[in-house]
Amino acid sequence: MPLSTRRLLTACTVLVVSSTAAANDWAQWRGPGRTGVSAETGLMQEWPEGGPERVWLSRGVGLGYSGMAVVGDTLYTMGAIEGQEHVIAVNVEDGSTKWSTAVGDVLDNGWGGGPRSTPTVDGEFVYGLSGKGIAVCLKAANGELVWKKDFVSELGGKIPNWGYTESLLVDGDKLVGTPGGREGTVAAFNKATGELLWRSTEFTEPAAYSSIIAVDHAGQRQFIQLTQAVLAGIDANNGQTVWSTPWDGKTAVIPTPIYNDGYVYISSGYGVGCKLVKVDANNQVEQIYKNQEMKNHHGGVVRVGDALYGYSDGQGWLCQDFLTGESVWNEKNELKKGALTCADGRLYLQSEDEGKIVLIEVTRDGWKQHGSFTLEPQTEQRSPKGRIWTHPTVANGKLYLRDQELLFCFDIEAK
């Protein structure tokens, strides 16, 4: 084969691989669409004994519960290092640190200090939010600060009891977050400059712990956010509240809302339960059900087809019918409480206590396990009250897990 032909084929191969990788990036909290469900395929459907191969282990991402965003050859997370919360970029090939940028003083409490949110990557920029409410825009290539806003001193917000935990949302030319307070629960900024565009002046609840989602509903772009007392839809253009419904959350309302075809599902722990509403084309809200089948604390719920999956306090791992709210199956004994994500017909479950990772089938036919392993080593720096709370991330054939300063990469691509 002529050298020129080989070079052309090599270039085409690189282009195809790059395009595939981009399609399987996990650029924000809960991945594409903030659903917790990846469209990636070609992943292992069964794990060998002892689990998939560990590619690398990094010990350099500091303390905290921040999740991971992965774009191309870089993973972005946050961590507390020497009294400051940092946004950190990691090389996905070997786990080495590319750059680390301090964004503000460490949030500290009894459950463990450090940041809680996941960075959001958008083109040449990455956005992060510290536990004390410092929102930053950094250059993704080198971590250089572009702009920052203080949710408390500049926007009148109040740091929630466990700190600001939401992950900032990029939608079009906007960056959207939840400072909370009388000036407006939600705020939108010009993502390039940090200029304040609007506040949700009709929606003035304190910030809770949930992250905003963006949806197209009946021809209108909306942001949906959940606080302790209210679930609301907000006009993305001007911040006006277009619909709302009450929620009787207690203590901490954390899970991200789920939207599908006009239906909005929410859940929270502390004995509260779950709720499904239908928002019609005129933004009128009808409650479809409200029950205690799914009481999800903070490990997340994912929807796959007509079923929901997550951990329900008191019930264990639960499969719930999305439209009726009825329990389809539950499993209490195989794995303790924890977080999950979904990819290629499998659920990746993580126990918060012992760090056990289990692969199960996405099915309404009961618990069907396809492998497991336990994270080793585990951090010695975690607060005694803390657990392994960072959600799993699946991106480009890799599974990323985190226990404080320990960041793990596993190869889960089908061979």
Solvent accessible surface area in square Angstrom, and as a share of the most:
residue,aa,sasa,rsa
1,M,139,0.62
2,P,90,0.56
3,L,90,0.45
4,S,80,0.52
5,T,53,0.31
6,R,115,0.42
7,R,157,0.57
8,L,112,0.56
9,L,92,0.46
10,T,82,0.48
11,A,59,0.46
12,C,61,0.36
13,T,80,0.47
14,V,88,0.51
15,L,120,0.59
16,V,95,0.55
17,V,91,0.53
18,S,59,0.38
19,S,66,0.42
20,T,73,0.43
21,A,27,0.21
22,A,64,0.50
23,A,77,0.60
24,N,27,0.14
25,D,21,0.11
26,W,9,0.03
27,A,30,0.24
28,Q,32,0.14
29,W,49,0.17
30,R,14,0.05
31,G,0,0.00
32,P,68,0.43
33,G,56,0.54
34,R,5,0.02
35,T,61,0.36
36,G,2,0.02
37,V,38,0.22
38,S,12,0.08
39,A,94,0.73
40,E,5,0.02
41,T,101,0.59
42,G,43,0.42
43,L,4,0.02
44,M,35,0.15
45,Q,72,0.32
46,E,105,0.47
47,W,12,0.04
48,P,71,0.45
49,E,181,0.81
50,G,57,0.55
51,G,8,0.08
52,P,8,0.05
53,E,123,0.55
54,R,107,0.39
55,V,60,0.34
56,W,20,0.07
57,L,37,0.19
58,S,10,0.06
59,R,157,0.57
60,G,37,0.35
61,V,0,0.00
62,G,10,0.09
63,L,52,0.26
64,G,0,0.00
65,Y,20,0.08
66,S,0,0.00
67,G,6,0.06
68,M,2,0.01
69,A,0,0.00
70,V,1,0.01
71,V,48,0.28
72,G,37,0.35
73,D,84,0.44
74,T,10,0.06
75,L,0,0.00
76,Y,11,0.04
77,T,0,0.00
78,M,0,0.00
79,G,0,0.00
80,A,17,0.13
81,I,55,0.28
82,E,169,0.76
83,G,48,0.47
84,Q,60,0.27
85,E,0,0.00
86,H,29,0.13
87,V,1,0.00
88,I,0,0.00
89,A,0,0.00
90,V,0,0.00
91,N,38,0.19
92,V,19,0.11
93,E,125,0.56
94,D,85,0.44
95,G,8,0.08
96,S,54,0.35
97,T,69,0.40
98,K,87,0.37
99,W,27,0.09
100,S,49,0.32
101,T,30,0.17
102,A,50,0.39
103,V,12,0.07
104,G,14,0.14
105,D,83,0.43
106,V,34,0.20
107,L,14,0.07
108,D,110,0.57
109,N,37,0.19
110,G,39,0.37
111,W,89,0.31
112,G,9,0.09
113,G,18,0.17
114,G,0,0.00
115,P,0,0.00
116,R,32,0.12
117,S,1,0.01
118,T,5,0.03
119,P,0,0.00
120,T,4,0.03
121,V,15,0.09
122,D,41,0.21
123,G,73,0.71
124,E,118,0.53
125,F,38,0.16
126,V,0,0.00
127,Y,1,0.00
128,G,1,0.01
129,L,1,0.00
130,S,0,0.00
131,G,0,0.00
132,K,76,0.32
133,G,0,0.00
134,I,29,0.14
135,A,0,0.00
136,V,1,0.00
137,C,0,0.00
138,L,1,0.01
139,K,75,0.32
140,A,13,0.10
141,A,93,0.72
142,N,83,0.42
143,G,3,0.03
144,E,91,0.41
145,L,85,0.42
146,V,53,0.31
147,W,22,0.08
148,K,112,0.47
149,K,47,0.20
150,D,31,0.16
151,F,0,0.00
152,V,55,0.32
153,S,90,0.58
154,E,96,0.43
155,L,10,0.05
156,G,45,0.43
157,G,8,0.07
158,K,165,0.70
159,I,58,0.30
160,P,16,0.10
161,N,111,0.57
162,W,51,0.18
163,G,0,0.00
164,Y,2,0.01
165,T,28,0.17
166,E,6,0.03
167,S,2,0.01
168,L,3,0.01
169,L,9,0.04
170,V,27,0.16
171,D,21,0.11
172,G,62,0.60
173,D,87,0.45
174,K,33,0.14
175,L,1,0.00
176,V,0,0.00
177,G,0,0.00
178,T,5,0.03
179,P,0,0.00
180,G,1,0.01
181,G,18,0.17
182,R,229,0.84
183,E,100,0.45
184,G,0,0.00
185,T,0,0.00
186,V,0,0.00
187,A,0,0.00
188,A,0,0.00
189,F,1,0.01
190,N,40,0.21
191,K,45,0.19
192,A,54,0.42
193,T,87,0.50
194,G,1,0.01
195,E,104,0.47
196,L,76,0.38
197,L,71,0.35
198,W,25,0.09
199,R,24,0.09
200,S,0,0.00
201,T,95,0.55
202,E,117,0.52
203,F,10,0.04
204,T,57,0.33
205,E,46,0.21
206,P,92,0.58
207,A,14,0.11
208,A,15,0.11
209,Y,19,0.07
210,S,2,0.02
211,S,5,0.03
212,I,1,0.00
213,I,8,0.04
214,A,28,0.21
215,V,13,0.08
216,D,98,0.51
217,H,11,0.05
218,A,64,0.49
219,G,87,0.83
220,Q,46,0.20
221,R,86,0.31
222,Q,1,0.01
223,F,0,0.00
224,I,1,0.00
225,Q,2,0.01
226,L,1,0.01
227,T,1,0.00
228,Q,80,0.36
229,A,43,0.33
230,V,30,0.17
231,L,1,0.00
232,A,0,0.00
233,G,0,0.00
234,I,0,0.00
235,D,16,0.08
236,A,3,0.02
237,N,110,0.57
238,N,67,0.34
239,G,2,0.02
240,Q,101,0.45
241,T,39,0.23
242,V,41,0.23
243,W,11,0.04
244,S,60,0.38
245,T,13,0.07
246,P,103,0.65
247,W,9,0.03
248,D,77,0.40
249,G,11,0.10
250,K,114,0.48
251,T,73,0.42
252,A,3,0.02
253,V,0,0.00
254,I,42,0.21
255,P,9,0.05
256,T,11,0.06
257,P,2,0.01
258,I,15,0.08
259,Y,49,0.19
260,N,49,0.25
261,D,109,0.56
262,G,3,0.03
263,Y,48,0.18
264,V,0,0.00
265,Y,2,0.01
266,I,3,0.02
267,S,3,0.02
268,S,0,0.00
269,G,0,0.00
270,Y,87,0.33
271,G,34,0.33
272,V,17,0.10
273,G,0,0.00
274,C,0,0.00
275,K,7,0.03
276,L,0,0.00
277,V,1,0.01
278,K,57,0.24
279,V,2,0.01
280,D,55,0.28
281,A,76,0.59
282,N,116,0.59
283,N,32,0.17
284,Q,118,0.52
285,V,51,0.29
286,E,108,0.48
287,Q,98,0.43
288,I,66,0.33
289,Y,23,0.09
290,K,98,0.41
291,N,43,0.22
292,Q,106,0.47
293,E,50,0.23
294,M,0,0.00
295,K,32,0.14
296,N,1,0.01
297,H,34,0.15
298,H,35,0.16
299,G,5,0.05
300,G,4,0.03
301,V,6,0.03
302,V,0,0.00
303,R,64,0.23
304,V,47,0.27
305,G,51,0.49
306,D,75,0.39
307,A,1,0.01
308,L,0,0.00
309,Y,6,0.02
310,G,1,0.01
311,Y,33,0.12
312,S,0,0.00
313,D,35,0.18
314,G,62,0.59
315,Q,41,0.18
316,G,2,0.02
317,W,5,0.02
318,L,2,0.01
319,C,0,0.00
320,Q,0,0.00
321,D,20,0.10
322,F,5,0.02
323,L,83,0.42
324,T,72,0.42
325,G,1,0.01
326,E,116,0.52
327,S,48,0.31
328,V,50,0.29
329,W,29,0.10
330,N,64,0.33
331,E,34,0.15
332,K,121,0.51
333,N,141,0.72
334,E,83,0.37
335,L,5,0.03
336,K,121,0.51
337,K,45,0.19
338,G,6,0.06
339,A,5,0.04
340,L,5,0.02
341,T,3,0.02
342,C,4,0.02
343,A,0,0.00
344,D,37,0.19
345,G,39,0.38
346,R,26,0.10
347,L,2,0.01
348,Y,1,0.00
349,L,1,0.00
350,Q,0,0.00
351,S,0,0.00
352,E,19,0.08
353,D,64,0.33
354,E,61,0.28
355,G,0,0.00
356,K,55,0.24
357,I,0,0.00
358,V,0,0.00
359,L,0,0.00
360,I,2,0.01
361,E,47,0.21
362,V,31,0.18
363,T,19,0.11
364,R,92,0.33
365,D,112,0.58
366,G,15,0.15
367,W,43,0.15
368,K,84,0.36
369,Q,71,0.32
370,H,30,0.13
371,G,17,0.16
372,S,32,0.21
373,F,21,0.09
374,T,59,0.34
375,L,1,0.00
376,E,113,0.51
377,P,46,0.29
378,Q,52,0.23
379,T,16,0.09
380,E,172,0.77
381,Q,104,0.46
382,R,51,0.19
383,S,24,0.15
384,P,133,0.84
385,K,111,0.47
386,G,2,0.02
387,R,81,0.29
388,I,3,0.01
389,W,54,0.19
390,T,3,0.02
391,H,23,0.10
392,P,3,0.02
393,T,4,0.02
394,V,0,0.00
395,A,0,0.00
396,N,39,0.20
397,G,2,0.02
398,K,48,0.20
399,L,0,0.00
400,Y,3,0.01
401,L,0,0.00
402,R,1,0.00
403,D,2,0.01
404,Q,10,0.05
405,E,21,0.09
406,L,2,0.01
407,L,0,0.00
408,F,0,0.00
409,C,0,0.00
410,F,11,0.05
411,D,23,0.12
412,I,0,0.00
413,E,84,0.38
414,A,50,0.39
415,K,193,0.82
